[in-house]
Amino acid sequence: MASEHTQALDMVAQGDWLGAHELIQDVNDELACLIHGYLHREEGDFNNANYWYSRVGQAVPENSLEEEFERLSQLAEGNA
């Protein structure tokens, strides 16, 4: 599953929000939920973002989108 995480984050970096969302929406581990939440946060859909973060017991972070992307990328590297 780690490949889906990395691939989704690569798609985000390339500006392919829809592709990243389509890839990650069927993966249900903790990191996938965080990435899914991040995507909805980036989209401005905070209710949906809150849902995905809360699925893994986390609140939507107050960091910037760039900082959250970096945090998720580091988590993905650790899962590779």
Secondary structure, 3 states (H helix, E strand, C coil): CHHHHHHHHHHHHCCCHHHHHHHHCCCCCHHHHHHHHHHHHHHCCHHHHHHHHHCCCCCCCCCCHHHHHHHHHHHHHHHC
